[in-house]
Amino acid sequence: MKSLFSEILVPIDGSEYSLKAAEYAIELSIKNKSHITLLSVVPSKVRYGDSSGIFGAIPPNYFKKYKYEAKKWFNQITDKIIKDRLEIGKIKTDVITTPVSIVSAIVQYAEKNDTSLIIMGTRGITGFKRMLLGSVASGVVTYAYCPVLVIR
């Protein structure tokens, strides 16, 4: 029988909250033999179109630097799994770019990859704080088609 939460998506941005969310995902994965996808979304640095009509471009050097940082975050999580010799299902990592919002990128990725649960931190590294949730977490909770577990 397939587990209720067989495919878990964990958006990672290097913040303490996102790394803590990964710990919860690992625990759930152990109990449910779930697959985990660690996802990092490279936000666009260009907020407006230029005369070429390109919107939301990602400068190549910025993407390369961000991907390197994301790999460090992913390694930090997978090293813990190896160190603690935890038996989990399959773990996958992915770094994507988006010309749209980070919220939209996460929700679209989850739907495209048949995610059954999104686990994410309450706030990211942007430093922008709301009363209860960060803007990305709030947006994902609002628009995701699957359950979202928000970790504080």
Helices and strands as residue ranges (DSSP letters): E 7-11, H 16-32, E 35-42, H 60-83, E 91-97, H 102-112, E 117-121, H 135-143, E 148-151
